[in-house]
Amino acid sequence: MSYQIYDVNGFASDLSTTLGLQEYTDWAETLNDPMLNSFIEEGTTETPALLAEVLDEYDPDDEDVASVHENLINALRKCNGIAIISDGLNDDL
């Protein structure tokens, strides 16, 4: 399974595989960043551009985590109004 990012206009970008998102989530939780933790827990943010700026401050050491991190930043920069993580199933987007 894979995950994508959606915004008010629909599909914005691919994000990662299930394993990639899990590894990213595990790494993100070690940062104790309230904005990032909220996004991970809720799966959505109303301030994607601000979250992208926050994420720019971090540089994961693990290559796979860094790849998801870069994908997320790029996806957030494309988003209009909101960013939602979705598996593309079970959602009425």
N, C-alpha and C positions, 0 to 999 in steps of 0.2 A: 504494500500500500504506500501511497505517497501523499504528501500534504502540499497544499497550495495556499496562496494569500489572495483574498478577495477584498474589494473595496465597494464604495457605493455604486460603481458602474459594473460590478461583477468581477470576473477573473482578472487578477493583476499580475501574478507571477507564480511559477513553481517554487517550492521551498525545499523540501527534502523527502527522504524516505522515512518510514516509521522509525527505523533504527537511528538514522541521523538525527531526527527530532528528539528522540529519547536521550542520545548522547549530549545534544545541545542543551536540553533541559537540565540534565544532571550537572553540566558545567555551569549553566546560568544560575542555578540555585546556590552555588558556592560564592557567588558575587554579592549576595544580599542586597541587590539593587531593587528598591521598591517598584520602580516603574517597569523594569524588565520582569520581575517576579509576578507582578499583576498581569502583564501581557501573557506570560506563560500559563498562569493559573486560569485566567478568564478566556484566553484565546482571542482577545480583541483589544483594540485601543482606539480611542477617538483622536489621538494625537500622533499619527504615524511619523510625521516629519520630526517631531521632538524626540520620539523614541529612537529614530535613526541617528540623531545627533548624540544621544546618550550612548548608544551601542558603538559609535565611532571611537569612544574612549577605551574600549576593551579590545584586546588582541589575544585570542585563544592560542595556546601552544600546540594543541592537537590539530593535525591537518584536516581531519574530517569535521571537527567542530568548527574550525575556521572557515571551511567551505559553507556550512550551513549559516554561520554568522554573516558572511559576505552576502549570501543569497537573501537573508532576511533584511539586511540593511538596504540592499538594492531594491527589494520588493517594497519596503516601507516608503522609500523615496518615490515610487511610482503611484502610491496609493492616494486616493482622493477622499478626504473626509473621515475615513475609518479604515482599519485593517483588521481582517478576520482570518485566523488560521482554520483551514477546513480540509477534510479528507475528500471532499467532493461528494460524499455520500451522506445520507442521514441529515442533510441540511436543506432548509428551504430558503436558499439564498436568492 
